[in-house]
Amino acid sequence: MARWDAGRLSQQQAELVSSLFGAPELIADLSWGQMDTKVLHVRDGGTHVIVKAAGPENHHIGREITAHSSWTRPLVSQGRAARLMYSRRELNLLVFDYLDGTLVEDTRLELDEDTHAQAGKILKTLHSQELRVDDEYEAAATAKALSWLDREHRIDQEVEGEVRRRLAEYRPRPREVVPTHGDWQPRNWLSDGTAVRAIDFGRFGFRPAATDFCRLAVQQWQQRPGLEAAFLAGYGDDTRNKDVWRIDLLREAVGTAVWAYLIGDERFESQGHRMLHQALQEEPAPVRGGAGSSV
C-alpha cells in the first residue's frame, strides 16, 4: 500500500503523523532540497498543516523545536508565526498550523519598504523577550568560524588568510545576547500581500541582536535605498556597534560561504562571499567599552 507521504519521511515519522490526523493527504512538498529537511503541506479533511522533519543527525529541527516551544509565542499571538501543534524531538518532527502566503524572496515585496518595516518589528518582538550577558559567546563564535575554515570550501586562499588573521587578532569581550532567528532574510518571510510572517527557526539561538541584520545588510539593503531605514524604524533602534559589527559580519560570512558550499547551494554560497568581501573592506575599530556597548 502506498504511503501518504510518498516515502519522504521515515516510516516512524509517517506513522506518527497518521496517528495524529487519521487520513493525511500530501498537498505539496515545500522542501528546499538542502540537507535532509522535509517541509510538507498536508491536509486532513478541512485542516491544513505543515509537517517538518529530518533525519537523526540534523540539528536544525531541534533548534526549531526549542524556538517554538519557548520563544515564538508573542509572534504567534500577533499572527506573525505559525502555532506549533505537535513536536517530537527524538524523531526530529514538528507539526505547525499552515500559514497563508508566499515566500517574499524573488517577489516585488523583497525590496518593499513596508515589508522591511514589518520584518524589523517582528524581529524586535523576538529579540525583546530576554537579554543576557554572555562571557563566552565571542570566543565560541570565533572558534566556530575557524572550524568552518578548516573544512572544504571555495574561499580564495588569500581571503582565507586575511580572515584568519583578523579572527586571531580580535579580542573577545562579554556580549549582550538575545533570542535570535539566525537566518533573518526574505527567504524566511511569508506574505499574503499585506502581513509579513516569519518561518524557519532552524538556526535559532542566543546571539548578539546585530547578527540578525547581517544577511540583509549585504543583500537587500544595498539594492534599494530606504530599506535599511524602514527596517530600523520598525525595529526601533540600531543595535549594531561599529567596534564589533565587522567581526560579526565576518564570522557570519565564513559560516554562510562554507556551509552553502558543502550542501551545494551556489546562490547562498555567493551571498557568503559577498558578506566576506564587505566585512574585509575595512579593519574593525579598536575594542572599547563593556558588555552593554557590544550588542
C-alpha positions in Angstrom: 0.0 0.0 0.0 1.3 3.4 -1.0 2.3 5.7 1.9 0.6 9.1 2.2 4.0 10.8 2.3 5.3 9.0 -0.8 8.4 8.0 1.2 9.5 11.5 2.1 9.5 10.8 5.8 10.9 7.9 7.8 8.4 5.1 8.5 8.1 6.1 12.1 7.6 9.8 11.3 4.9 9.0 8.7 3.1 6.7 11.1 3.1 9.3 13.8 1.6 11.9 11.5 -1.1 9.3 10.5 -1.9 8.7 14.2 -2.3 12.5 14.7 -4.5 13.2 11.7 -6.0 9.8 10.7 -6.0 10.4 6.9 -3.3 12.9 6.0 -3.0 13.9 2.4 0.1 15.3 0.9 -0.7 18.5 -0.9 2.8 19.8 -1.7 6.4 19.2 -0.9 7.8 22.7 0.0 11.3 21.4 0.9 14.3 23.4 -0.2 16.2 20.3 -1.2 19.0 21.1 1.2 20.3 18.5 3.6 17.6 16.1 4.6 14.9 18.5 5.9 11.4 17.9 4.6 8.7 20.5 4.7 5.3 19.1 3.6 1.9 20.8 3.2 -0.5 18.3 4.5 -4.3 18.2 4.6 -6.6 16.1 6.7 -10.2 16.9 5.9 -10.5 20.7 6.3 -7.4 21.0 8.3 -4.2 22.2 6.7 -0.8 21.9 8.4 2.9 21.9 7.8 4.9 18.9 8.7 8.6 19.5 9.1 11.0 16.6 9.7 14.6 15.5 9.2 17.0 12.6 9.9 18.6 11.9 13.2 21.8 13.8 12.5 20.0 17.0 11.6 20.4 19.6 14.4 18.2 22.3 12.9 14.9 20.7 13.8 16.0 20.6 17.5 16.7 24.3 17.4 13.3 25.0 15.8 11.6 22.9 18.4 13.3 24.9 21.1 12.3 28.2 19.4 8.7 27.3 19.0 8.4 25.7 22.5 9.6 28.8 24.3 10.2 31.9 22.2 7.8 32.3 19.3 4.6 32.7 21.4 4.5 36.6 21.1 4.8 36.2 17.3 2.1 33.6 17.2 -0.3 35.7 19.2 0.3 38.6 16.7 -0.3 36.2 13.7 3.3 36.6 12.7 4.5 33.0 13.1 2.9 29.5 12.9 1.4 27.9 16.0 3.3 24.7 17.0 0.7 21.9 17.2 3.0 19.0 17.9 6.7 18.1 18.2 8.8 15.0 18.9 12.4 16.0 19.5 13.7 12.4 19.4 12.1 11.9 15.9 13.1 15.4 14.6 9.5 16.1 13.8 7.3 19.2 14.1 3.7 20.0 13.0 2.6 23.6 12.6 -0.6 25.4 11.6 -0.5 26.2 7.9 0.2 29.9 7.2 -1.3 31.6 4.1 1.2 33.5 1.9 4.1 33.1 -0.4 7.9 33.5 0.2 8.9 37.1 -0.1 12.2 36.3 -1.8 12.2 36.9 -5.5 8.9 38.9 -5.4 8.3 42.6 -5.6 7.9 42.6 -1.8 11.5 41.7 -1.3 12.5 45.3 -1.9 9.4 46.9 -0.4 9.8 49.3 2.5 6.7 48.3 4.3 7.8 44.6 4.1 11.1 45.6 5.8 9.4 47.7 8.4 7.2 44.8 9.3 10.2 42.5 9.4 12.0 44.8 11.7 9.0 45.0 14.1 8.7 41.2 14.1 12.4 40.8 14.9 12.2 43.3 17.7 9.4 41.3 19.3 11.6 38.2 19.2 14.7 39.9 20.5 12.9 41.8 23.3 11.9 38.7 25.3 15.2 38.3 27.2 18.7 39.8 27.4 21.7 38.0 28.9 25.4 38.9 29.1 27.5 36.0 27.7 31.2 36.0 28.6 31.9 33.1 26.3 29.9 33.9 23.1 32.6 35.7 21.2 35.4 33.1 21.8 33.0 30.3 20.8 31.8 32.2 17.7 35.4 32.8 16.6 36.3 29.2 17.2 33.3 28.0 15.2 34.3 30.3 12.3 37.8 28.9 12.3 36.4 25.4 12.4 34.4 26.2 9.2 37.6 27.4 7.5 39.2 24.0 8.3 36.5 22.3 6.2 36.4 22.1 2.4 35.3 25.4 0.8 35.9 27.7 -2.2 37.1 30.8 -0.3 40.2 32.3 -2.0 43.4 31.4 -0.2 44.4 35.0 0.2 41.0 35.9 1.5 41.1 33.0 3.9 44.5 34.1 5.2 43.2 37.6 5.9 40.1 36.2 7.6 42.2 34.0 9.9 44.4 37.0 10.7 41.6 39.2 11.7 39.9 36.5 13.8 43.1 35.8 15.6 43.8 39.4 16.3 40.3 40.2 17.6 40.0 40.3 21.4 36.8 38.7 22.7 34.7 40.6 25.3 31.4 40.0 27.0 28.4 40.4 24.8 24.7 41.0 25.3 22.8 38.2 23.6 19.1 37.8 22.9 16.9 35.1 21.3 17.7 35.4 17.5 16.3 33.8 14.4 19.7 33.2 12.9 18.7 33.5 9.2 16.7 36.7 9.0 16.1 37.5 5.4 13.3 37.4 2.8 13.7 33.7 2.1 12.3 33.1 5.6 9.5 35.6 5.4 6.0 34.9 4.1 3.5 37.5 2.9 -0.2 37.3 2.0 0.2 40.7 0.3 -0.5 42.6 3.5 1.1 40.9 6.5 4.6 39.5 6.8 5.2 36.4 8.8 8.3 34.5 10.0 9.2 30.9 9.2 12.2 28.5 9.6 13.7 28.9 13.1 16.2 26.2 12.4 19.2 28.5 13.3 17.6 29.8 16.5 19.9 30.6 19.3 21.1 33.3 21.8 23.4 35.7 19.9 24.0 39.5 19.7 20.9 41.1 18.2 23.0 42.6 15.4 23.8 39.2 13.9 20.2 39.0 12.7 21.0 42.1 10.5 24.0 40.6 8.7 22.2 38.9 5.7 20.0 41.9 5.0 22.9 44.3 5.2 24.8 42.7 2.3 21.8 41.9 0.1 18.5 43.9 0.0 19.7 47.0 1.9 22.3 47.5 -0.8 19.9 47.1 -3.6 17.4 49.8 -2.7 18.0 52.9 -0.7 15.5 53.3 2.1 15.1 49.6 3.1 17.6 49.8 5.9 15.9 52.9 7.4 12.5 51.3 7.0 13.7 48.2 8.8 15.3 50.1 11.6 12.2 52.2 12.0 10.2 49.0 12.5 12.8 47.6 14.8 13.0 50.8 16.9 16.8 51.3 17.1 20.1 50.2 15.5 21.8 47.5 17.7 25.0 47.5 15.6 28.1 48.7 17.3 30.8 49.7 14.8 33.5 48.3 17.0 32.3 44.7 16.5 29.9 44.9 13.5 32.7 43.9 11.1 33.6 40.9 13.2 30.0 39.8 13.5 29.6 40.1 9.7 32.9 38.3 9.1 32.0 35.2 11.3 28.5 35.0 9.7 30.1 35.3 6.3 32.5 32.4 6.9 29.8 30.1 8.1 27.5 31.0 5.2 30.1 30.5 2.5 31.4 27.2 3.7 28.0 25.7 4.8 26.4 26.6 1.5 29.3 25.1 -0.5 29.1 21.9 1.5 25.3 21.5 0.7 25.7 22.6 -2.9 23.7 25.9 -2.6 25.6 28.1 -5.0 23.3 31.1 -4.7 23.7 31.1 -0.9 27.4 30.5 -1.2 27.7 33.6 -3.4 25.9 35.5 -0.6 28.6 34.3 1.8 31.3 35.5 -0.5 29.7 38.9 -0.8 29.5 39.1 3.0 33.2 38.2 3.2 34.1 41.0 0.8 32.1 43.6 2.7 33.5 42.5 6.1 37.1 42.8 4.8 36.7 46.3 3.3 37.9 47.9 6.4 39.5 46.9 9.7 37.3 46.6 12.8 37.6 49.6 15.1 39.7 49.3 18.3 37.9 47.5 21.1 36.5 49.7 23.8 33.6 49.7 26.2 31.9 46.9 28.2 29.2 44.3 27.6 26.5 46.9 27.3 28.1 48.6 24.4 28.8 45.5 22.4 25.4 44.3 21.3 
